[in-house]
Amino acid sequence: MKNKFPIETKYISENMGEITIINDGYSTSFFANYNLKKTQVALIQLYEFNKNKDFFLNLINQYSEIHKKTKHYIINNYSSNQIIKDYFKHHFDILKEEILIKLFNIKTFEDFDINKIIEKIENPRLYFEGGLEGLPSFSVQYWASCEYSDIVLHIFINEKLEITECFTE
């Protein structure tokens, strides 16, 4: 008998508490409470969760530490990394003033302070994308707001939690 999608499973993790896993047949989403709200903490595309379940759950269990490391990376590299600068500048070029005030509590790019802004952007999502062999690659995806922007800042990090690169799409 074939699986009927979506399939929902729950796991208890050491650091993230209860994680709800939803497989819709094409991708697998992971939800947990983080910073007092239900957050999609991870998404697997083109890769089967059960194939390397321990790998995924280990990284998801480190979500809080990964989030801290990538925020620190963004803040420390903002002034010298054009990709990061352009990611934030893009929102000021496309979003209306009332949305900028709602998202960042500022009207102009001249008022921009990366230390304050990084606390206001959405919680990131760990994004796993499969390859043909081995473990999938993954990045940490940030949006200024899922509601208002589809531009994503990807920060690639390995299983040792070392940041390797970043880009936007």
C-alpha positions in Angstrom: 0.0 0.0 0.0 1.3 3.4 -0.9 1.9 6.2 1.6 -0.8 8.9 1.7 0.6 12.3 2.0 1.2 14.4 4.0 2.8 12.2 6.7 3.3 13.8 10.1 5.7 12.5 12.7 6.9 13.9 16.0 10.3 13.6 17.6 11.6 14.9 20.9 15.0 16.5 20.7 17.3 17.5 23.5 17.6 21.2 22.6 14.5 22.0 20.5 11.9 20.0 22.4 9.1 18.6 20.2 9.8 18.7 16.5 6.9 18.1 14.1 8.0 16.6 10.8 5.7 16.8 7.8 6.5 14.9 4.6 4.3 16.0 1.6 5.8 13.5 -0.8 8.2 16.0 -2.4 9.8 17.7 0.6 10.1 17.3 4.4 9.4 20.2 6.7 10.4 20.5 10.4 8.6 22.7 12.8 9.5 23.5 16.4 8.9 26.3 18.9 11.7 28.7 18.9 11.7 32.2 20.5 8.2 31.6 21.7 6.7 30.9 18.2 6.2 28.0 16.0 8.9 28.1 13.3 9.8 26.1 10.3 13.3 25.3 11.4 14.3 23.1 8.5 13.3 21.9 5.0 14.7 19.0 3.0 14.4 19.1 -0.7 15.2 16.2 -3.1 16.5 14.0 -0.3 14.8 11.3 1.8 14.7 12.1 5.6 15.0 8.5 6.7 18.1 7.9 4.6 20.2 10.0 7.1 17.8 10.7 9.9 20.5 11.1 12.6 22.4 13.6 10.4 19.3 15.8 10.0 18.1 15.5 13.6 21.6 16.3 15.0 21.8 19.5 13.0 18.2 20.5 13.8 19.0 19.9 17.5 21.8 22.5 17.1 19.4 25.1 15.5 19.9 27.7 18.2 23.7 27.5 18.1 23.6 27.6 14.2 21.3 30.7 14.4 23.7 32.5 16.8 26.7 31.7 14.6 25.1 32.9 11.4 23.8 36.1 13.0 27.3 36.8 14.3 28.7 36.1 10.8 26.2 38.5 9.3 26.9 41.3 11.8 30.7 40.8 11.6 30.8 40.7 7.8 28.2 43.2 6.9 30.6 46.1 6.3 33.0 44.0 4.2 30.8 41.6 2.4 29.0 43.1 -0.6 26.6 40.1 -0.9 25.3 40.7 2.7 25.1 44.5 2.1 23.2 44.1 -1.1 20.8 41.7 0.5 19.7 44.3 3.0 19.9 47.2 0.6 17.6 45.3 -1.8 14.7 45.5 0.7 15.0 49.3 0.9 14.9 49.5 -2.9 11.7 47.4 -3.3 9.6 47.7 -0.2 7.3 50.6 0.7 8.1 52.8 3.6 5.2 51.5 5.8 6.5 47.9 5.3 10.1 49.0 6.2 8.8 50.6 9.3 6.8 47.5 10.2 9.8 45.1 9.5 12.7 47.2 10.7 11.3 50.2 12.5 13.2 52.6 10.2 12.3 54.6 7.1 15.6 55.1 5.3 18.7 53.1 4.6 20.8 55.8 6.4 19.1 54.7 9.6 20.2 51.1 9.1 22.0 49.4 12.0 22.8 45.8 11.3 22.9 45.0 15.0 19.3 46.1 15.5 18.1 44.7 12.1 19.4 41.2 12.7 17.1 40.8 15.7 14.1 41.8 13.6 14.4 39.5 10.6 12.6 36.2 10.5 14.1 33.1 12.2 16.1 31.3 9.7 15.4 27.9 8.1 18.0 25.2 7.7 17.7 24.2 4.0 19.0 20.8 3.0 19.3 19.9 -0.7 20.2 16.4 -1.8 22.9 15.3 -4.1 23.2 12.0 -5.9 25.7 10.7 -3.4 26.7 11.3 0.3 25.1 13.8 2.6 23.1 16.7 1.3 24.5 20.2 1.4 22.8 22.7 3.6 22.5 26.4 4.1 20.8 28.7 6.6 18.2 30.8 4.9 17.2 34.2 6.1 14.4 36.4 4.9 13.7 39.9 6.0 10.1 38.7 6.1 8.5 35.7 4.4 5.4 37.9 4.0 7.0 40.7 2.1 10.1 39.4 0.3 11.2 36.4 -1.6 14.9 37.3 -1.7 16.8 34.8 0.5 20.2 35.2 2.1 21.9 31.7 2.1 24.7 31.1 4.5 26.4 27.8 3.9 27.6 26.0 6.9 29.0 22.5 7.3 28.2 19.8 9.8 31.2 21.1 12.0 29.2 24.4 12.1 31.9 26.2 10.0 30.6 28.9 7.7 31.9 28.4 4.2 30.2 31.1 2.0 27.0 33.1 1.4 24.9 34.2 -1.5 21.4 35.5 -2.3 18.7 34.4 -4.7 
